[in-house]
Amino acid sequence: MYQELYRYFIQHKSLHLPGIGSFILERKPAEADFINKCIHPPVYSISLEKDDVKPSLKFYAWLGAAFGISEKEAVIRFNDFVFDFKKQINDGGKVEWNGIGTISKGLGDSIRFNNEAYGSPLRAVPAEKVIREKAEHAVLVGERERTSVEMTEYFSNPDAKKSYWWVVPVTIALLAFMFIGWYLSDKGMNTSGVSNSVKLSPVTTGETHKEIR
């Protein structure tokens, strides 16, 4: 029975023994070790939780198929196994379950469980971070999609980030200022230098109408 129940436990990650508790297979995920440049494989550990959970009907169907007996006979055989299991512990004995651990009686009605060291059959694998400096990929800039190479060239070229729209109006203003300075220096600062020197005379025209009396 121990071997069949262990196989069920490995497949379903849990096993409920009424009056004892639930054995749970816990999995610690793989870990990246940047210092040693490797990835450690997942590690498994077994814990015993005190509860009153009873096995499901699917469990008895699985157990009956494993022994080649009916579900009713599987229920009877399993209950006999649990009864002997608890009796051995209550009498002060220890149950050494291969692959699970050692179960014994603790203080009062508690159950003491020492889980078996359950590592991983896998080994750590080397892992080094690969940096591709010139790898090209698409990036979204505003509403336009550009490549990482384009953006790198843009930020590495300071002239590309500057705008020279102000150069033309500043040049025009500077030329106008220079022209005004030259004109004033040539004509002087008096009013005659900046006004029209041509005298205006009124134009005399012929008689355009004749009064009739």
C-alpha positions as CSV (number, residue, x, y, z in Angstrom):
1,M,0.0,0.0,0.0
2,Y,2.9,2.4,0.8
3,Q,4.3,2.2,-2.7
4,E,0.9,2.8,-4.4
5,L,0.0,5.7,-2.2
6,Y,3.4,7.3,-2.8
7,R,2.9,7.0,-6.5
8,Y,-0.5,8.7,-6.2
9,F,1.1,11.4,-4.0
10,I,3.8,12.2,-6.7
11,Q,1.1,12.3,-9.4
12,H,-1.4,14.5,-7.6
13,K,0.9,16.5,-5.3
14,S,-1.2,15.7,-2.2
15,L,-2.4,12.7,-0.2
16,H,-5.1,12.8,2.6
17,L,-4.9,10.3,5.5
18,P,-7.9,10.7,7.8
19,G,-6.8,11.2,11.4
20,I,-3.2,12.0,10.3
21,G,-3.4,14.9,8.0
22,S,-2.6,15.9,4.4
23,F,0.8,15.4,2.8
24,I,1.5,18.2,0.4
25,L,4.2,18.3,-2.2
26,E,5.5,21.9,-2.5
27,R,7.5,23.1,-5.4
28,K,10.0,26.0,-5.1
29,P,10.6,27.4,-8.6
30,A,13.9,27.6,-10.3
31,E,16.2,30.5,-9.2
32,A,18.6,32.6,-11.1
33,D,22.0,32.9,-9.5
34,F,23.7,35.9,-11.1
35,I,26.8,35.7,-8.9
36,N,27.6,32.2,-9.9
37,K,26.1,32.7,-13.4
38,C,23.8,29.7,-13.3
39,I,20.1,28.8,-12.8
40,H,19.3,26.4,-10.0
41,P,16.6,23.8,-10.8
42,P,13.2,23.6,-9.0
43,V,13.4,22.1,-5.5
44,Y,10.6,20.1,-3.9
45,S,9.7,19.7,-0.3
46,I,7.0,17.7,1.6
47,S,4.9,19.1,4.4
48,L,2.2,17.6,6.7
49,E,-0.8,19.7,7.4
50,K,-3.2,18.8,10.2
51,D,-6.8,18.8,8.8
52,D,-9.8,16.6,8.4
53,V,-10.0,16.3,4.7
54,K,-11.2,13.0,3.4
55,P,-10.1,11.3,0.2
56,S,-12.4,11.9,-2.9
57,L,-14.2,9.3,-4.9
58,K,-11.6,9.7,-7.6
59,F,-9.0,8.6,-5.2
60,Y,-10.7,5.3,-4.5
61,A,-11.3,4.8,-8.2
62,W,-7.6,5.3,-8.8
63,L,-6.6,3.0,-5.9
64,G,-9.0,0.3,-7.1
65,A,-7.5,0.5,-10.6
66,A,-4.0,0.3,-9.1
67,F,-4.8,-2.9,-7.2
68,G,-7.2,-4.3,-9.8
69,I,-10.1,-4.4,-7.3
70,S,-13.4,-2.6,-7.0
71,E,-13.9,0.8,-5.5
72,K,-15.7,-0.7,-2.5
73,E,-12.8,-3.1,-1.8
74,A,-10.4,-0.2,-2.3
75,V,-12.2,1.8,0.4
76,I,-12.0,-1.1,2.9
77,R,-8.3,-1.8,2.2
78,F,-7.5,1.9,2.6
79,N,-9.4,2.3,5.8
80,D,-7.5,-0.8,7.2
81,F,-4.2,0.8,6.2
82,V,-5.0,4.1,7.9
83,F,-6.2,2.2,11.1
84,D,-2.9,0.3,11.3
85,F,-1.0,3.5,10.5
86,K,-2.5,5.5,13.4
87,K,-2.2,2.6,15.8
88,Q,1.5,2.2,15.2
89,I,2.0,5.9,15.9
90,N,-0.2,6.1,18.9
91,D,1.7,3.1,20.4
92,G,4.9,5.2,20.3
93,G,6.3,3.7,17.1
94,K,7.6,5.4,14.0
95,V,6.5,5.1,10.4
96,E,9.4,5.5,8.0
97,W,7.8,6.0,4.6
98,N,10.3,5.8,1.8
99,G,10.2,9.0,-0.3
100,I,7.9,10.8,2.2
101,G,9.7,10.9,5.6
102,T,9.3,9.8,9.2
103,I,6.0,10.1,11.1
104,S,5.8,9.7,14.8
105,K,3.8,10.9,17.8
106,G,4.5,14.3,19.2
107,L,3.3,16.1,22.3
108,G,-0.3,15.4,23.2
109,D,-2.2,14.4,20.2
110,S,0.1,16.1,17.7
111,I,1.9,14.3,14.9
112,R,5.6,14.8,14.4
113,F,6.8,14.7,10.8
114,N,10.4,14.8,9.5
115,N,10.3,15.1,5.8
116,E,12.8,13.3,3.7
117,A,15.3,15.4,1.8
118,Y,13.7,15.8,-1.6
119,G,15.9,17.6,-4.0
120,S,15.7,17.7,-7.7
121,P,17.1,15.2,-10.2
122,L,18.1,18.2,-12.4
123,R,21.3,20.1,-12.1
124,A,22.1,23.7,-12.2
125,V,22.7,25.0,-15.7
126,P,25.1,27.8,-16.6
127,A,23.5,31.1,-17.6
128,E,25.2,34.2,-18.7
129,K,23.5,37.4,-19.7
130,V,23.9,38.2,-23.4
131,I,24.0,41.9,-24.3
132,R,23.5,42.6,-28.0
133,E,24.6,46.2,-28.4
134,K,23.5,46.6,-32.0
135,A,20.4,44.5,-31.9
136,E,17.6,46.2,-33.8
137,H,14.1,46.2,-32.6
138,A,11.0,48.4,-33.0
139,V,10.2,51.1,-30.5
140,L,7.1,53.4,-30.4
141,V,8.0,57.1,-30.3
142,G,4.9,59.2,-29.9
143,E,2.6,57.8,-32.6
144,R,5.4,56.7,-35.0
145,E,7.3,53.5,-34.9
146,R,11.0,53.7,-35.2
147,T,13.9,51.3,-34.9
148,S,16.3,51.2,-31.9
149,V,19.1,52.0,-34.3
150,E,17.5,55.2,-35.4
151,M,16.8,56.3,-31.9
152,T,20.4,55.5,-30.8
153,E,21.7,57.6,-33.7
154,Y,19.3,60.4,-32.8
155,F,20.4,60.6,-29.2
156,S,24.1,60.2,-30.0
157,N,24.0,63.1,-32.4
158,P,23.4,66.3,-30.4
159,D,22.9,68.4,-33.6
160,A,20.0,66.3,-34.6
161,K,18.1,67.2,-31.4
162,K,18.5,71.0,-32.0
163,S,16.2,73.2,-34.0
164,Y,17.5,76.1,-36.1
165,W,14.2,77.8,-37.1
166,W,15.3,81.0,-35.4
167,V,18.4,81.4,-37.6
168,V,16.6,83.0,-40.5
169,P,14.6,85.7,-38.6
170,V,17.6,86.6,-36.5
171,T,19.7,87.0,-39.7
172,I,17.1,89.3,-41.3
173,A,16.8,91.4,-38.1
174,L,20.6,91.7,-37.9
175,L,20.9,92.8,-41.6
176,A,18.1,95.4,-41.1
177,F,19.9,96.7,-38.0
178,M,23.2,97.0,-39.9
179,F,21.4,98.8,-42.8
180,I,19.8,101.3,-40.5
181,G,23.1,102.0,-38.8
182,W,24.9,102.6,-42.1
183,Y,22.1,104.8,-43.3
184,L,22.2,107.0,-40.2
185,S,25.9,107.2,-40.3
186,D,25.9,108.3,-43.9
187,K,23.0,110.8,-43.8
188,G,23.4,112.0,-40.2
189,M,21.1,112.2,-37.3
190,N,19.2,115.5,-38.4
191,T,15.8,115.5,-39.8
192,S,16.9,116.4,-43.2
193,G,18.8,113.2,-43.4
194,V,15.7,111.1,-42.9
195,S,13.1,113.4,-44.6
196,N,12.3,114.2,-48.2
197,S,14.3,117.3,-49.4
198,V,12.2,117.9,-52.5
199,K,9.9,121.0,-52.2
200,L,6.3,120.5,-53.1
201,S,4.5,123.2,-55.1
202,P,0.8,123.3,-55.7
203,V,-0.3,122.5,-59.2
204,T,-2.2,125.3,-61.0
205,T,-4.9,124.0,-63.3
206,G,-7.1,125.9,-65.9
207,E,-10.6,127.0,-65.3
208,T,-12.8,123.9,-65.0
209,H,-16.2,125.7,-64.8
210,K,-17.9,128.9,-65.8
211,E,-20.6,130.7,-63.8
212,I,-23.7,131.6,-65.9
213,R,-25.7,134.7,-64.9
